[in-house]
Amino acid sequence: MAITYLSLGANLGNRRQQLRAAASLLDKRAGHLLALSRFYETVPWGYDSPHSFLNVVVQLETALPPQELLSSILQIERDLGRTAKTCGTAYQDRLIDIDILLYDQFILEQPNLILPHPQMHRRTFVLQPLAEIAPWLQHPVLKQTIGALYESNT
């Protein structure tokens, strides 16, 4: 079993309901939900939109290897109404977005999956809820705790 941390965000529709539904589906289909951060309201990152995001981080125990976890996540996003995944830097509003932040201490670089998430240390909307549930956790590449990374971003 692996311990993973996932970032969930939504800025369209009933955001709180979407995030709760995503967390529930992750628990049913991908593993066992161990922790859920509080909900954080944030402005869009990387693009302009009048729609603010609601973000949360979950800790999930899973038996799925990274690529199978990603496939499960993509299916959950589709089931919750997401029609397209962001490509490159063309960010857009979305009903749901689920990103794998960390998968144990794996370091992985494949065309469709990079672990740890390559932007997580730059994103306060990820670091704040992650620091709430796992401030002691060490980033496997940067060798800093999540708490320290969050503090350096604020």
N, C-alpha and C positions, 0 to 999 in steps of 0.2 A: 504494500500500500504506500502511496505517495501523499505528501501534504502539499497542496497547491493553494495559491492565493489568486483570486480573480477579481478584476475590476468590472463593475456593472454600472452603466450609465444610461440615462434616457432624458431627452428634452422635448419629446412630443407625446401627446395623449396624456393619459393618467399615469404620470411618471412613477409615482409610488406603487401603484398597482402593477405596473410593468416590472419593476424591480423585484417586488415580492413574488410575482409569478415566475420570473427567471430564477430566483433563488430556490423556489420550490421545485422547479423542473430540474435544476442542477442536482438537488438532493435526491430526486427520484431516478434520474437517468445517468448521472455521472459519478455519483459517490455519496458520501455522507457529509452534510453541512455541519461544520464544527463551530464556526463563529460567523457573525454578521455585524459589521460596524453600524454606527448610526448613519442616517442619511445626511448628505452634505449638498447644499445648493451651491452651484458654481456657474461662472460664465463660460461660454464655449471657448475651447482652447484650439488655436490654429485657424480660426475663421470667425467671421462676424455673423451673429444671428440674434434676433430679439428673444429667442427661446432659451432660458437658462436650463442647465442640466441639474438633475438629481443624481448623485453618485453614492455608491456603497462598495465596500470590499468584503468578500467572503473568503473564509478558509474552508477548504474542501479536502476531505480525505478520499482518494480515488484509487481504484485498481487499474484504471485505464492508462495506457502509455500516452505520452504527450500528443501524438498525432490523432489517436482515437478520442482523446479528451477534446481536442480542437474540433474534430468532426461532430461530436456530440453538442458542443457549444454552438457551432454554426447551424445545426438543425434546430436547436432551441431558439436561436435568433429568428430563423425562418418561421417557426411555429408561432412566434409572438409578433409576426408581421413585418420583420425586417426584410427588405427586398434586395438590398445591395450592400456589400461590405466596402468600406472606404479603400480607395486605391491611392497609394502614394501620399500626397499631401492635400488631396481634394476632399477635405472634410465636409460633412453636411449634417443637417439635423437628422435625428433618428429616434425610432420608437424604443430601441434597445441596442446596447453595445456591450459585449462581453469580451474581455481580454484576459489571457493568461499572463499574469505578472511573474510568478515564480512557480516552479515545479520542483519541489525539494530543493536541492542545490545544483540542479542540472544547468549546464551551459550547453546550448544547442543552437546551431545556425543552419536552418533549412529554408528553401525558397518561401514557404508559407508559414513558417514558425521560427521565431527567434526567442530564446530563453536565456537569461531573464528578459522581460519586455524591454526593448532598447530605449524607450522614452520614459520609463517609469520614474527614474530619478530626477527628471525635469518637470514632472507634473504634480503640482500640489494637490490637485483633486484626486490623485491616486495615493500620494504619500500620506496625506492627513488621515484618511480612513484606515489605511494599512498600518500606520503608526499607532492608531487607537487599539487595534487588536494584536499587533505583533511588533512593538517598538524594538525589541531585542533581536529580531531576526536580522541576519547579515546578508547583504547583497553579495551574491557569489562572485561577481566580477569586480565591483568597486571596493569590496572588503570593508564596508561601513554598515553600521546598523541602520535600519529603516528610520528609527528615531532621530539619528544624527543627520540622515539625508533630508528628513522633513524639516528639522531645525535650520539646516543650511539653505533651504528653499523659502523660508518665511522671512 
